Amino acid sequence: MKTLSTDQWNRFLPLLLTLALAAAPARMRAADQTETEAAKAAADQAHAEADQAREKRDQAHEKERQERDQSRREHDREMAYKHALQLMEHHQLSEAARAFDELAKAGGERGDGAFYWKAYIENKLGKREQAVKTLAELSKTYPESRWSDDAKALEAEARQAGGQPGNPDAESDEDLKLMALNGLMESDAERALPMLEKLLKGNQSPKIKERALFVLSQSDSPKAREIVGNFARGKSNPDVQLKALEYLALFGGKESRQTLAEVYASSSDAKVKRAILGYFMVGGDREHLFAMAKGEKDEKLRRDAIEQLGVLNASDELSQLYQTETALDAKKKIIDAMFTSGNPEKLIELARNEKDPELRRHAVRALGPMEGAKAAAGLVEIYRSDKDKTIRKVVIESLFMQGNAKALVELARKETDPDLKKKFVEQISIMQSKEGADYLLEILNK
């Protein structure tokens, strides 16, 4: 490459400077354009992430709403079913039949049971053909129903009775028989047990079957416990099973609790499982509840087990669950249970050390409704040590929930961030406390 002489360089220098100056605005414009495009891309990404977060939140809210609606419908059906049973037990058979008919048409969990009891009443009233038709509808609508065996026995009874008139008051004879069996259990249990088991397997009213189970559950006889255990495992229809589970929990010891755990493990019926969780809670059985909270696959049942642990103040078990849990919603439920168990120490620890900001906020919120000096002191310390403005705002809200005007005023006086200062004033201004009023006057007098 040829080297320019000094004279040549001096002649070309002005031209090079002119070209450089001419190119500079273009480069600056290109740089500005690049920065603008980068900023726009970052903004678009932020908007997209915000939209995704909003969509995810909306989906979670919709799921919660659907679960609430489903739970409400199940609760309403359960209440209607129990009311229909009460009508039947009080011999208001026509009203009970109409109630069961409505439940059968509505379908759902109690639909097959409603068909059965409607047919049962029709048979008692002497409407044998109608009872057989109702049972056929039960079989068609619920081919896998656990009421099938009871329905077959009732159908056989209705066909055998033929045109014979019904006897709606036959339950009074059954009551006398059960009273006699109760006395026989006291004097000769071995003779009474088969008869009680037969009553449970037959087409008796719910009241009679319940009383038969009650008599059996109070017996010390191993055979009696075996019979109750068999029905608890689902040997009969769901109504009898639930009542057998209740009596196992009420009168049983370690052996009965083990039976409940076995039924829980083998059952696919959410209603049965939920009932057993409740019985373990009433019995203070943390061990089995802890095992179910760890191993249950159904999300709603897991939440129930976690809630029951909270009611039992099972702080150690809840802490262990939190350490091994990975799902965000489940961890939130554990935090809620820690609040129920009255464990401010663990909540304060999570609010300080949890890596997930959403879970930290959830722990701080859980401290808000908690009474006592530990929860209040923990919130103040979290505010002072945590630099996250969002967390600090949640602390302010939680102190407001505690009605802790003193702590709010002390923190507000030292706060220099205008946004946080405004948050303090918003909460203090609606507390109607002397400390808060004095602080508001300070601001006005400045």
C-alpha distance (Angstrom), angle and dihedral (degrees) to the residues before:
residue distance angle dihedral
M1 . . .
K2 3.82 . .
T3 3.81 116.4 .
L4 3.82 117.8 -132.1
S5 3.80 118.1 -122.1
T6 3.78 121.2 -125.8
D7 3.80 92.4 -102.9
Q8 3.78 91.5 48.9
W9 3.84 91.5 47.5
N10 3.80 91.0 50.6
R11 3.81 90.7 51.0
F12 3.87 93.4 49.0
L13 3.85 97.4 41.4
P14 3.85 96.8 80.0
L15 3.80 89.4 49.4
L16 3.82 92.2 50.0
L17 3.82 91.1 48.7
T18 3.80 90.8 50.0
L19 3.79 91.3 50.4
A20 3.82 91.5 46.8
L21 3.80 92.5 50.1
A22 3.77 90.5 47.8
A23 3.81 91.4 51.1
A24 3.84 95.1 46.5
P25 3.82 97.2 76.3
A26 3.77 89.5 48.7
R27 3.80 91.2 52.8
M28 3.80 90.9 46.1
R29 3.77 90.3 49.1
A30 3.81 89.8 49.3
A31 3.81 90.8 49.3
D32 3.79 91.3 47.4
Q33 3.79 89.9 48.3
T34 3.81 90.8 49.6
E35 3.82 91.2 50.1
T36 3.81 90.8 47.1
E37 3.77 92.1 49.8
A38 3.82 90.8 47.8
A39 3.80 91.1 49.5
K40 3.81 90.9 47.8
A41 3.81 90.7 49.2
A42 3.81 90.6 49.4
A43 3.81 90.6 48.5
D44 3.81 91.5 48.2
Q45 3.81 89.7 49.7
A46 3.79 91.1 49.3
H47 3.82 90.8 49.5
A48 3.80 90.8 48.3
E49 3.81 91.6 50.2
A50 3.81 90.6 47.2
D51 3.82 90.2 50.1
Q52 3.80 90.5 49.5
A53 3.81 91.4 48.8
R54 3.82 90.6 48.0
E55 3.80 91.4 48.1
K56 3.80 90.8 48.5
R57 3.80 90.7 49.0
D58 3.81 91.6 48.0
Q59 3.81 90.3 49.9
A60 3.81 90.6 50.4
H61 3.81 90.9 49.3
E62 3.79 91.1 48.3
K63 3.79 90.8 49.7
E64 3.81 90.4 50.3
R65 3.81 90.6 48.6
Q66 3.80 91.9 50.4
E67 3.81 90.8 48.4
R68 3.81 90.8 50.0
D69 3.80 91.1 49.0
Q70 3.80 91.2 47.9
S71 3.80 91.9 48.4
R72 3.79 90.5 48.8
R73 3.81 91.9 50.6
E74 3.81 91.1 48.3
H75 3.80 90.8 48.3
D76 3.81 91.9 49.1
R77 3.83 91.3 49.2
E78 3.79 91.0 48.6
M79 3.80 92.1 50.6
A80 3.81 91.3 47.2
Y81 3.81 90.4 49.5
K82 3.80 92.8 50.6
H83 3.80 90.7 46.9
A84 3.82 90.4 52.7
L85 3.82 90.0 50.7
Q86 3.80 90.0 51.1
L87 3.82 90.5 51.2
M88 3.80 89.3 52.2
E89 3.80 93.6 47.8
H90 3.82 89.8 51.4
H91 3.82 88.6 52.9
Q92 3.82 93.4 -112.0
L93 3.79 87.6 136.9
S94 3.80 101.2 161.7
E95 3.81 92.3 50.6
A96 3.81 90.5 45.3
A97 3.81 91.7 50.3
R98 3.82 91.1 53.1
A99 3.80 91.2 48.3
F100 3.81 92.2 50.0
D101 3.80 90.2 46.4
E102 3.82 90.8 56.3
L103 3.81 91.0 48.4
A104 3.80 91.7 48.4
K105 3.81 91.2 52.1
A106 3.81 91.3 47.3
G107 3.81 91.6 54.5
G108 3.77 122.2 -163.1
E109 3.78 130.3 118.1
R110 3.79 95.7 -32.5
G111 3.80 96.5 41.8
D112 3.81 97.1 99.2
G113 3.80 92.6 45.9
A114 3.80 89.3 50.2
F115 3.83 90.7 53.1
Y116 3.80 90.4 50.8
W117 3.81 96.2 49.8
K118 3.79 91.6 44.4
A119 3.82 88.6 55.3
Y120 3.82 89.9 44.1
I121 3.82 90.8 56.2
E122 3.81 92.3 44.4
N123 3.79 88.9 53.6
K124 3.80 91.5 49.1
L125 3.79 89.6 51.4
G126 3.80 91.1 52.1
K127 3.81 94.5 -107.8
R128 3.81 91.6 132.0
E129 3.81 98.7 158.9
Q130 3.79 91.8 48.3
A131 3.81 90.1 48.9
V132 3.81 90.4 53.4
K133 3.83 90.6 49.6
T134 3.81 90.9 49.7
L135 3.80 90.7 50.4
A136 3.81 90.1 49.7
E137 3.81 88.3 53.5
L138 3.80 89.2 50.8
S139 3.80 90.8 52.6
K140 3.81 92.4 46.9
T141 3.81 96.1 46.0
Y142 3.82 97.0 40.1
P143 3.82 107.6 26.6
E144 3.83 91.9 166.3
S145 3.80 95.8 44.2
R146 3.79 120.2 141.8
W147 3.80 86.4 -137.7
S148 3.81 90.1 69.6
D149 3.81 96.6 98.4
D150 3.80 92.1 47.5
A151 3.80 89.6 46.5
K152 3.81 92.4 52.4
A153 3.80 91.5 50.3
L154 3.80 91.4 47.7
E155 3.79 91.7 47.8
A156 3.80 90.6 51.9
E157 3.81 90.1 49.8
A158 3.82 92.3 48.8
R159 3.81 93.1 48.8
Q160 3.80 92.1 46.2
A161 3.79 92.3 50.0
G162 3.82 88.9 54.3
G163 3.76 111.7 168.3
Q164 3.79 95.9 -8.5
P165 3.81 114.3 128.7
G166 3.77 118.6 -104.4
N167 3.80 125.5 -108.7
P168 3.83 110.1 -147.4
D169 3.83 91.4 176.7
A170 3.81 95.0 57.7
E171 3.81 89.0 107.8
S172 3.81 89.8 76.1
D173 3.83 89.3 61.9
E174 3.79 89.0 49.1
D175 3.80 89.7 51.8
L176 3.80 90.2 55.5
K177 3.79 90.8 48.6
L178 3.79 91.1 50.2
M179 3.80 91.6 49.8
A180 3.79 88.2 52.5
L181 3.82 90.6 48.7
N182 3.78 90.4 49.9
G183 3.79 89.9 55.5
L184 3.80 90.8 44.5
M185 3.81 89.9 54.3
E186 3.79 88.5 60.3
S187 3.81 94.3 51.6
D188 3.82 105.7 26.3
A189 3.80 112.6 10.3
E190 3.80 95.1 171.3
R191 3.81 91.3 63.9
A192 3.81 94.2 42.5
L193 3.82 97.9 49.2
P194 3.83 98.4 70.0
M195 3.79 90.4 47.3
L196 3.80 92.1 51.5
E197 3.79 90.5 48.2
K198 3.80 89.4 51.1
L199 3.81 90.2 52.3
L200 3.80 89.8 53.3
K201 3.79 92.0 50.6
G202 3.80 94.9 45.3
N203 3.78 133.2 80.0
Q204 3.77 97.1 -86.9
S205 3.77 129.1 144.2
P206 3.83 119.2 -91.0
K207 3.80 89.8 -109.4
I208 3.81 92.5 56.3
K209 3.80 93.4 47.4
E210 3.79 91.4 47.1
R211 3.78 91.6 52.2
A212 3.79 91.4 47.2
L213 3.81 89.9 54.2
F214 3.79 90.4 46.9
V215 3.80 91.3 54.8
L216 3.80 91.7 47.8
S217 3.80 94.8 46.2
Q218 3.81 91.8 54.9
S219 3.79 92.6 54.0
D220 3.81 122.2 100.3
S221 3.80 89.6 -149.0
P222 3.84 113.9 119.7
K223 3.81 87.9 -143.0
A224 3.81 91.2 55.2
R225 3.82 90.7 50.7
E226 3.80 88.9 48.4
I227 3.81 91.5 53.7
V228 3.81 92.8 49.1
G229 3.82 89.4 46.1
N230 3.81 91.6 52.4
F231 3.78 92.2 52.9
A232 3.81 89.9 45.1
R233 3.81 88.0 56.4
G234 3.80 90.1 58.4
K235 3.79 103.1 -92.7
S236 3.80 89.6 144.1
N237 3.80 136.8 25.1
P238 3.84 122.3 -46.5
D239 3.82 94.2 -100.6
V240 3.80 92.6 57.5
Q241 3.80 91.5 43.1
L242 3.81 93.2 54.3
K243 3.80 91.5 48.2
A244 3.83 91.4 48.1
L245 3.82 89.5 51.4
E246 3.79 90.1 50.3
Y247 3.80 92.6 52.8
L248 3.80 92.1 45.8
A249 3.79 88.8 55.4
L250 3.80 93.3 43.4
F251 3.80 100.5 47.9
G252 3.81 104.4 17.2
G253 3.79 132.9 95.9
K254 3.78 132.2 -160.4
E255 3.81 92.9 -39.7
S256 3.80 92.1 52.4
R257 3.81 92.4 48.4
Q258 3.78 88.8 52.3
T259 3.81 89.4 52.5
L260 3.81 89.5 51.1
A261 3.81 90.0 51.8
E262 3.81 91.3 49.6
V263 3.80 91.6 49.8
Y264 3.81 89.8 49.3
A265 3.80 92.0 51.3
S266 3.80 94.4 48.2
S267 3.82 100.0 39.4
S268 3.79 126.1 92.7
D269 3.81 92.6 -172.4
A270 3.83 109.6 108.3
K271 3.80 91.2 -159.7
V272 3.81 91.3 56.3
K273 3.79 92.1 46.2
R274 3.80 92.8 48.1
A275 3.79 90.7 50.5
I276 3.81 91.3 51.6
L277 3.81 91.3 50.2
G278 3.79 88.1 54.3
Y279 3.80 91.8 49.9
F280 3.80 91.5 50.8
M281 3.79 89.6 51.3
V282 3.81 92.4 50.0
G283 3.81 89.2 48.1
G284 3.81 92.6 48.6
D285 3.80 91.7 -121.5
R286 3.80 101.7 160.9
E287 3.79 93.7 164.0
H288 3.79 96.2 62.8
L289 3.82 93.7 39.0
F290 3.79 90.0 52.0
A291 3.81 91.3 50.8
M292 3.81 90.9 49.7
A293 3.80 93.1 46.9
K294 3.81 88.4 54.1
G295 3.78 99.6 42.0
E296 3.82 107.0 30.9
K297 3.83 113.4 111.0
D298 3.79 96.7 -165.9
E299 3.81 107.8 91.6
K300 3.81 96.1 -147.9
L301 3.80 93.4 48.5
R302 3.80 90.7 48.3
R303 3.79 89.2 53.3
D304 3.80 89.5 50.4
A305 3.82 91.8 51.5
I306 3.81 91.2 48.7
E307 3.81 90.9 49.3
Q308 3.81 90.7 51.0
L309 3.82 90.2 52.6
G310 3.78 88.3 53.8
V311 3.81 91.3 52.5
L312 3.83 88.3 52.3
N313 3.83 91.5 51.7
A314 3.80 88.9 -120.9
S315 3.82 94.9 167.2
D316 3.81 96.8 159.2
E317 3.80 93.3 49.8
L318 3.82 91.9 47.5
S319 3.81 91.0 50.2
Q320 3.79 90.8 52.1
L321 3.80 90.9 48.8
Y322 3.80 91.8 50.8
Q323 3.80 92.4 52.7
T324 3.80 93.5 54.0
E325 3.81 98.8 36.2
T326 3.81 119.1 100.5
A327 3.83 104.0 176.7
L328 3.82 114.4 96.3
D329 3.83 95.8 -143.1
A330 3.81 91.9 48.8
K331 3.80 90.8 50.7
K332 3.81 89.7 51.6
K333 3.79 89.4 51.7
I334 3.82 89.8 51.5
I335 3.81 89.7 51.3
D336 3.83 88.8 51.7
A337 3.81 89.1 50.6
M338 3.82 90.1 50.3
F339 3.79 87.4 55.9
T340 3.81 89.9 50.4
S341 3.80 90.1 49.5
G342 3.81 90.5 53.8
N343 3.81 95.7 -119.8
P344 3.84 107.6 150.4
E345 3.83 93.5 160.4
K346 3.80 93.6 63.9
L347 3.81 92.8 43.0
I348 3.81 90.8 51.4
E349 3.79 89.7 49.7
L350 3.81 91.4 51.7
A351 3.80 92.5 45.6
R352 3.81 89.0 55.2
N353 3.80 103.0 38.2
E354 3.81 109.5 24.1
K355 3.82 110.0 115.3
D356 3.80 95.9 -151.9
P357 3.85 107.7 82.1
E358 3.80 92.9 -153.2
L359 3.80 91.5 55.7
R360 3.80 90.8 45.7
R361 3.80 89.7 54.0
H362 3.80 89.9 47.6
A363 3.82 90.9 53.1
V364 3.81 91.2 49.0
R365 3.80 90.9 50.4
A366 3.81 90.2 49.9
L367 3.81 89.2 57.1
G368 3.81 91.1 57.1
P369 3.82 99.4 76.9
M370 3.83 92.4 40.0
E371 3.78 116.5 107.2
G372 3.78 125.4 -145.5
A373 3.78 140.1 66.7
K374 3.82 95.2 -84.6
A375 3.79 94.9 61.3
A376 3.82 92.2 44.7
A377 3.80 94.1 47.7
G378 3.79 90.4 46.2
L379 3.81 92.1 54.7
V380 3.80 92.5 49.4
E381 3.81 91.4 50.0
I382 3.81 91.6 47.8
Y383 3.82 89.9 52.8
R384 3.79 92.5 50.4
S385 3.81 95.8 46.2
D386 3.81 102.9 36.0
K387 3.81 116.2 80.2
D388 3.80 95.1 -170.1
K389 3.82 105.7 111.7
T390 3.81 92.3 -153.9
I391 3.80 91.2 55.0
R392 3.79 90.4 47.3
K393 3.80 91.0 53.4
V394 3.81 90.2 51.5
V395 3.82 88.8 50.5
I396 3.82 89.2 53.7
E397 3.82 89.8 51.4
S398 3.81 91.5 48.0
L399 3.81 92.8 49.9
F400 3.80 87.2 49.9
M401 3.82 89.4 52.8
Q402 3.81 88.3 52.9
G403 3.79 89.7 51.9
N404 3.80 86.8 -124.7
A405 3.80 99.8 156.4
K406 3.81 92.7 158.2
A407 3.82 93.4 60.0
L408 3.81 92.2 43.4
V409 3.81 92.4 52.5
E410 3.81 93.5 46.6
L411 3.81 91.7 51.2
A412 3.81 93.2 42.2
R413 3.83 92.7 54.4
K414 3.82 90.5 57.5
E415 3.79 97.1 41.3
T416 3.81 116.8 105.6
D417 3.81 99.9 176.1
P418 3.87 106.5 103.1
D419 3.80 93.0 -148.6
L420 3.81 93.9 52.3
K421 3.81 90.7 41.8
K422 3.80 88.8 56.6
K423 3.83 90.2 49.6
F424 3.81 90.3 53.6
V425 3.80 92.3 50.1
E426 3.82 92.1 48.2
Q427 3.81 92.0 55.1
I428 3.81 97.2 38.7
S429 3.80 92.7 49.4
I430 3.82 92.6 63.9
M431 3.82 97.9 43.0
Q432 3.81 98.3 82.5
S433 3.80 93.1 -145.8
K434 3.79 130.1 142.8
E435 3.81 93.1 -126.1
G436 3.78 90.2 50.5
A437 3.81 93.8 47.1
D438 3.81 91.1 50.4
Y439 3.79 90.9 51.4
L440 3.81 92.6 49.1
L441 3.84 89.0 52.3
E442 3.81 88.9 52.1
I443 3.78 89.7 57.0
L444 3.80 92.8 47.6
N445 3.80 92.9 48.9
K446 3.80 95.2 53.1
